[in-house]
C-alpha cells in the first residue's frame, strides 16, 4: 500500500512539473519500472519521438524509468486519480485493477508467438483493453514481454517436483501465486526493485521472468540456472489516465494512438533482438540454460485454468483465446 506522505510528495511533484502546456507543448508524463536499456523503455522513447513528429511538436513525452515515481501498483493508482498521464504495466499487476486481465496469467494458454500476437492485436485483445476504462485506465496497446520462465540460485528445474519447497518470487498477482503453487513452489511476492537483494540474501530461492529482464536486472549474477519452461505469456500494457484522455480532442487522441501503434511494432522488433542477445549473454556469464519437458509442467499446472474457468467471464476469454485462428 502507498504510505500517505510519499503519495502526497509524488502527486505534488507531478502537479508541479506537468502543466498542461509548457512553451505551447503539451507534456505527457510516462512512468515505468524498467531500466533505460530495456526494449520496453526504448519503445516508449520511440513513441515520444513519433508523437512529437505526428503532432507537429504539439506533444512531448517525459519518461521516468526505473520506478522513479513508484512501483507498478503505485503508478496505476496515480493514473486513476489523474496525477500521472501514462504508464507501462505488466498485465500480471493490472489484473488487480481490471479482473478480466487475469486470463493472461493462465499457464500454457497460447500455442506459439504468432498466436499471442493474433490474440493481442485482434478482437480479444481489444476487448480486454477496452475493459480497463471503467477503472479510469485507457488501454493504448500491448508491448511484447515474451514468455516467463524460472531462474534459480542453486539447482536447475528439470521437472515440476524440483520446485518443491523452493521460495519463488512472483509479481503482485494472484494468478502468478496460483501458478507457482500448482507446480509445488512457495510463491513470494516481492517488488522488482527489491528482488536482486532478496536473491542475494537468500530471502527467495529464485524467480520467474523473461530473458531480457533476467539479464538486464543482473539477476544472473546470483542465479546460475535458467529453466526455459515458458509457463506464461504476460504482455506489458501501455495505459493512459482516462482523466487525461477524455480531456483531449479527437485529433489529439488519434495522434497518440497512431504513435502508440507505431511504437508497438518497433518495440516488438527490438524485443526479438534483445531476447536472443540476453540468452547468449547469460550463457556467457556462466548460467546453465536448460529446456525441460514442457508437458510435465503443462499437466501439473492445469489446476490454474480449472480454477479460473469457474468464473464465466474468464472462461469465455479462455475459450475466445483458444479459438483465435
Residue pairs with C-beta under 8 A, 6 or more apart in sequence:
2 70
2 74
2 77
6 70
7 74
7 77
10 69
10 70
10 74
10 78
10 83
11 78
11 81
11 83
14 29
14 69
14 78
14 83
14 84
15 83
17 27
17 29
17 62
18 27
18 29
18 62
18 85
19 27
20 26
20 27
21 27
22 60
24 58
25 57
25 58
25 59
25 60
26 58
26 59
26 60
26 252
27 59
27 60
27 61
27 62
28 51
28 59
28 60
28 61
28 62
28 85
28 86
28 244
28 256
29 61
29 62
29 64
29 84
29 85
29 86
30 44
30 48
30 61
30 62
30 63
30 64
30 85
30 86
30 87
30 88
31 63
31 64
31 65
31 68
31 69
31 70
31 75
31 78
31 84
31 86
31 87
32 40
32 41
32 44
32 63
32 64
32 65
32 72
32 75
32 87
32 88
32 89
33 65
33 66
33 67
33 71
33 72
33 75
33 88
33 192
33 193
34 40
34 41
34 65
34 66
34 88
34 213
34 216
35 41
35 65
35 66
35 216
35 217
36 65
36 66
37 216
38 212
38 213
38 216
38 274
39 144
39 212
39 267
39 270
39 271
39 273
39 274
40 88
40 143
40 145
40 236
40 267
41 63
41 65
42 266
42 267
42 270
43 143
43 263
43 264
43 266
43 267
43 270
44 61
44 63
44 88
44 238
44 263
45 63
46 262
46 263
46 266
46 267
47 61
47 238
47 259
47 260
47 262
47 263
48 60
48 61
48 63
50 258
50 259
50 262
50 263
51 59
51 61
51 255
51 256
51 259
52 59
52 60
52 61
54 255
54 258
54 259
55 252
55 255
58 252
58 255
59 252
59 255
59 256
61 86
66 193
67 192
67 193
69 75
69 78
69 84
70 78
71 191
71 192
71 193
72 87
72 89
72 90
72 93
72 172
72 192
73 93
73 96
73 172
75 84
75 87
75 89
76 87
76 89
76 93
76 94
76 97
76 137
76 239
78 84
78 87
78 241
79 85
79 86
79 87
79 136
79 137
79 239
79 240
79 241
80 97
80 135
80 136
80 137
80 241
81 136
81 243
82 136
82 241
82 243
82 244
84 241
85 240
85 241
85 244
86 140
86 238
86 239
86 240
86 241
86 244
87 238
87 239
88 143
88 236
88 237
88 238
88 239
89 236
89 237
89 239
90 145
90 171
90 173
90 234
90 236
90 237
91 101
91 104
91 105
91 234
91 235
91 236
91 237
92 104
92 105
92 171
92 172
92 173
92 175
92 176
92 234
93 171
93 172
93 173
94 101
94 132
94 137
94 237
94 239
95 101
95 102
95 104
95 105
95 173
95 174
95 175
96 172
96 173
96 174
97 132
97 135
97 137
98 128
98 131
98 132
98 135
98 137
99 313
99 314
100 128
100 131
100 313
100 314
100 317
101 128
101 131
101 132
101 237
102 174
102 175
102 308
102 314
103 109
103 128
103 308
103 314
103 317
103 318
103 321
104 175
104 232
104 233
104 234
104 235
105 173
105 174
105 175
105 176
105 178
105 179
105 232
105 234
105 304
105 308
106 175
106 232
106 304
106 305
106 308
106 318
107 179
107 182
107 231
107 232
107 297
107 298
107 301
107 304
107 305
108 231
108 232
108 294
108 297
108 298
108 301
109 232
109 233
109 305
109 318
109 321
109 322
110 116
110 119
110 233
110 321
115 324
116 233
116 235
117 268
118 324
118 325
119 125
119 321
119 324
120 142
120 235
121 142
122 324
123 320
124 317
124 320
124 321
124 324
125 142
128 139
128 317
129 139
129 140
129 141
129 142
129 237
130 139
132 138
132 139
132 237
132 239
133 139
133 242
136 241
136 242
136 243
137 239
137 240
137 241
137 242
138 239
138 240
138 241
138 242
138 245
139 237
139 238
139 239
140 238
140 239
140 240
140 256
140 257
140 260
141 237
141 238
141 260
141 261
141 263
141 264
142 235
142 236
142 237
142 238
142 264
143 235
143 236
143 237
143 238
143 264
143 267
143 268
143 271
144 235
144 236
144 267
144 268
144 271
144 272
145 210
145 233
145 234
145 235
145 236
145 271
146 210
146 211
146 212
146 233
146 271
146 275
147 210
147 230
147 231
147 232
147 233
148 208
148 209
148 210
148 230
148 231
148 232
148 233
148 234
149 208
149 209
149 210
149 211
149 226
149 227
149 228
149 229
149 230
149 231
150 157
150 163
150 168
150 206
150 207
150 208
150 226
150 227
150 229
150 231
151 206
151 207
151 208
151 209
151 214
151 219
151 220
151 223
151 225
151 226
151 227
151 287
152 166
152 205
152 206
152 223
152 225
152 227
153 199
153 202
153 205
153 206
153 222
153 223
153 224
153 225
154 205
154 225
155 162
155 225
156 162
156 225
156 227
156 288
156 290
157 163
157 225
157 227
157 229
157 290
157 292
158 227
158 290
158 292
159 292
159 293
159 296
160 183
160 184
160 296
160 297
160 300
160 301
161 184
163 180
163 183
163 184
163 185
164 184
164 185
165 184
165 185
165 186
166 185
166 186
166 205
166 206
167 185
167 186
167 188
167 203
167 204
167 205
167 206
168 180
168 185
168 186
168 187
168 188
168 204
168 205
168 206
168 207
168 208
169 188
169 189
169 190
169 195
169 198
169 199
169 204
169 206
169 207
169 208
170 176
170 177
170 179
170 180
170 187
170 188
170 189
170 207
170 208
171 189
171 192
172 189
173 189
175 304
175 308
176 187
176 208
176 232
177 187
177 189
178 304
178 307
179 187
179 231
179 232
179 301
179 304
180 186
180 187
180 208
181 187
182 300
182 301
182 302
182 303
182 304
183 231
183 297
183 300
183 301
184 300
188 203
188 204
190 198
190 203
190 204
192 217
195 204
195 207
195 217
195 219
196 217
196 218
196 219
196 222
197 203
198 204
199 206
199 207
199 219
199 222
199 223
200 222
206 223
206 225
207 219
207 223
208 231
209 217
209 219
210 275
211 226
211 274
211 275
211 278
211 279
211 282
212 271
212 274
212 275
212 278
214 220
214 223
214 226
214 278
214 282
215 277
215 278
215 279
215 281
215 282
216 278
220 226
220 281
220 282
220 285
220 287
221 285
223 287
224 286
224 287
224 288
225 287
225 288
225 290
226 282
226 287
226 288
226 289
226 290
227 290
227 291
227 292
228 289
228 290
228 291
228 292
229 292
229 294
229 297
230 294
231 297
231 301
238 260
240 256
245 253
248 256
279 289
282 289
283 289
305 318
308 314
308 315
308 318
309 315
309 318
